[in-house]
Amino acid sequence: MSRSKKKTPICGIAANNSEKEDKRRVNRKFRHKERIAINKDKDPPEDLDEIETEWEFNKDGRQYFDPDKFPELMRK
């Protein structure tokens, strides 16, 4: 794997490399609200966007880049 390359020239924007902690936090909130709604015989939330949107995450999304200009970003 030391010489493996990305197939798609895309990288994240911002200092945070991962959205893992944000996704864990939102899923915990979602499950909590779902449990409460089921116990109260109400409709549970439809999806995660009702809890928190991707725009509130630490990483601000992704962007494409030119692999010829930045070959170091094509490394895994």
C-alpha positions as protocol buffer text, in pm:
chain_id: "A"
residue {
  index: 1
  type: MET
  ca { x: 0 y: 0 z: 0 }
}
residue {
  index: 2
  type: SER
  ca { x: 298 y: 233 z: 20 }
}
residue {
  index: 3
  type: ARG
  ca { x: 269 y: 317 z: -350 }
}
residue {
  index: 4
  type: SER
  ca { x: -107 y: 331 z: -376 }
}
residue {
  index: 5
  type: LYS
  ca { x: -264 y: 632 z: -545 }
}
residue {
  index: 6
  type: LYS
  ca { x: -607 y: 794 z: -531 }
}
residue {
  index: 7
  type: LYS
  ca { x: -825 y: 748 z: -835 }
}
residue {
  index: 8
  type: THR
  ca { x: -1025 y: 1070 z: -792 }
}
residue {
  index: 9
  type: PRO
  ca { x: -849 y: 1406 z: -744 }
}
residue {
  index: 10
  type: ILE
  ca { x: -1056 y: 1535 z: -452 }
}
residue {
  index: 11
  type: CYS
  ca { x: -960 y: 1656 z: -103 }
}
residue {
  index: 12
  type: GLY
  ca { x: -1124 y: 1811 z: 201 }
}
residue {
  index: 13
  type: ILE
  ca { x: -1140 y: 2182 z: 280 }
}
residue {
  index: 14
  type: ALA
  ca { x: -1036 y: 2300 z: 631 }
}
residue {
  index: 15
  type: ALA
  ca { x: -794 y: 2188 z: 896 }
}
residue {
  index: 16
  type: ASN
  ca { x: -999 y: 1887 z: 1006 }
}
residue {
  index: 17
  type: ASN
  ca { x: -912 y: 1569 z: 815 }
}
residue {
  index: 18
  type: SER
  ca { x: -1214 y: 1365 z: 914 }
}
residue {
  index: 19
  type: GLU
  ca { x: -1586 y: 1401 z: 980 }
}
residue {
  index: 20
  type: LYS
  ca { x: -1592 y: 1092 z: 1199 }
}
residue {
  index: 21
  type: GLU
  ca { x: -1652 y: 1269 z: 1532 }
}
residue {
  index: 22
  type: ASP
  ca { x: -1921 y: 1492 z: 1378 }
}
residue {
  index: 23
  type: LYS
  ca { x: -2101 y: 1192 z: 1230 }
}
residue {
  index: 24
  type: ARG
  ca { x: -2083 y: 1006 z: 1562 }
}
residue {
  index: 25
  type: ARG
  ca { x: -2225 y: 1306 z: 1749 }
}
residue {
  index: 26
  type: VAL
  ca { x: -2515 y: 1351 z: 1505 }
}
residue {
  index: 27
  type: ASN
  ca { x: -2601 y: 980 z: 1501 }
}
residue {
  index: 28
  type: ARG
  ca { x: -2608 y: 971 z: 1881 }
}
residue {
  index: 29
  type: LYS
  ca { x: -2845 y: 1270 z: 1887 }
}
residue {
  index: 30
  type: PHE
  ca { x: -3060 y: 1105 z: 1619 }
}
residue {
  index: 31
  type: ARG
  ca { x: -3087 y: 775 z: 1807 }
}
residue {
  index: 32
  type: HIS
  ca { x: -3166 y: 960 z: 2131 }
}
residue {
  index: 33
  type: LYS
  ca { x: -3450 y: 1160 z: 1971 }
}
residue {
  index: 34
  type: GLU
  ca { x: -3574 y: 846 z: 1796 }
}
residue {
  index: 35
  type: ARG
  ca { x: -3593 y: 655 z: 2126 }
}
residue {
  index: 36
  type: ILE
  ca { x: -3781 y: 938 z: 2296 }
}
residue {
  index: 37
  type: ALA
  ca { x: -4029 y: 967 z: 2007 }
}
residue {
  index: 38
  type: ILE
  ca { x: -4098 y: 593 z: 2008 }
}
residue {
  index: 39
  type: ASN
  ca { x: -4157 y: 591 z: 2384 }
}
residue {
  index: 40
  type: LYS
  ca { x: -4402 y: 883 z: 2353 }
}
residue {
  index: 41
  type: ASP
  ca { x: -4581 y: 725 z: 2051 }
}
residue {
  index: 42
  type: LYS
  ca { x: -4482 y: 1010 z: 1820 }
}
residue {
  index: 43
  type: ASP
  ca { x: -4325 y: 1001 z: 1476 }
}
residue {
  index: 44
  type: PRO
  ca { x: -3945 y: 971 z: 1492 }
}
residue {
  index: 45
  type: PRO
  ca { x: -3728 y: 1213 z: 1291 }
}
residue {
  index: 46
  type: GLU
  ca { x: -3713 y: 1131 z: 921 }
}
residue {
  index: 47
  type: ASP
  ca { x: -3341 y: 1184 z: 863 }
}
residue {
  index: 48
  type: LEU
  ca { x: -3024 y: 1327 z: 1013 }
}
residue {
  index: 49
  type: ASP
  ca { x: -3073 y: 1671 z: 854 }
}
residue {
  index: 50
  type: GLU
  ca { x: -3352 y: 1739 z: 1103 }
}
residue {
  index: 51
  type: ILE
  ca { x: -3094 y: 1707 z: 1382 }
}
residue {
  index: 52
  type: GLU
  ca { x: -2793 y: 1883 z: 1232 }
}
residue {
  index: 53
  type: THR
  ca { x: -2683 y: 1962 z: 876 }
}
residue {
  index: 54
  type: GLU
  ca { x: -2350 y: 1893 z: 710 }
}
residue {
  index: 55
  type: TRP
  ca { x: -2283 y: 2267 z: 708 }
}
residue {
  index: 56
  type: GLU
  ca { x: -2240 y: 2257 z: 1086 }
}
residue {
  index: 57
  type: PHE
  ca { x: -1961 y: 1999 z: 1067 }
}
residue {
  index: 58
  type: ASN
  ca { x: -1596 y: 2097 z: 1126 }
}
residue {
  index: 59
  type: LYS
  ca { x: -1486 y: 2006 z: 774 }
}
residue {
  index: 60
  type: ASP
  ca { x: -1633 y: 2240 z: 513 }
}
residue {
  index: 61
  type: GLY
  ca { x: -1674 y: 1989 z: 233 }
}
residue {
  index: 62
  type: ARG
  ca { x: -1454 y: 1878 z: -52 }
}
residue {
  index: 63
  type: GLN
  ca { x: -1303 y: 2023 z: -365 }
}
residue {
  index: 64
  type: TYR
  ca { x: -1147 y: 1891 z: -683 }
}
residue {
  index: 65
  type: PHE
  ca { x: -787 y: 1979 z: -765 }
}
residue {
  index: 66
  type: ASP
  ca { x: -550 y: 1947 z: -1058 }
}
residue {
  index: 67
  type: PRO
  ca { x: -348 y: 1627 z: -1008 }
}
residue {
  index: 68
  type: ASP
  ca { x: -73 y: 1755 z: -1238 }
}
residue {
  index: 69
  type: LYS
  ca { x: -11 y: 2059 z: -1018 }
}
residue {
  index: 70
  type: PHE
  ca { x: -41 y: 1872 z: -685 }
}
residue {
  index: 71
  type: PRO
  ca { x: 79 y: 1511 z: -732 }
}
residue {
  index: 72
  type: GLU
  ca { x: 153 y: 1478 z: -358 }
}
residue {
  index: 73
  type: LEU
  ca { x: -221 y: 1501 z: -285 }
}
residue {
  index: 74
  type: MET
  ca { x: -284 y: 1191 z: -498 }
}
residue {
  index: 75
  type: ARG
  ca { x: -102 y: 974 z: -242 }
}
residue {
  index: 76
  type: LYS
  ca { x: -316 y: 777 z: 0 }
}
